[in-house]
Amino acid sequence: MAEKGKSKTDVAARAENKGRGQNCRLCGNKIDVVMSVSPSGKKKMRRVCCGE
């Protein structure tokens, strides 16, 4: 049984994983996430790195 006031999930581990972000599988650098807008006005999140 969990102790009172303790979270069931390891919040520190989740924050660390989220903070690491994603690395490019080709060059190993961090992938930038940018929002692009198409001519029709549709928004799309894109992951950009080394020409992908």
C-alpha positions, 0 to 999 in steps of 0.5 A: 500500500502506498504511503499517504501523500506519495505519488504512484508515479515517479515524477522525477523520472518522468520529468528527466525523460521529458527534459531530455527530449528527442535526439536525431537518429542520423546526427544525434543532435537535439530535434527542434519542434516548430509549428508551420502553417500551410497556405490553407491555414492549417497548423502542424507541428514539425520536428526539424533536424539535419534536413529531415 
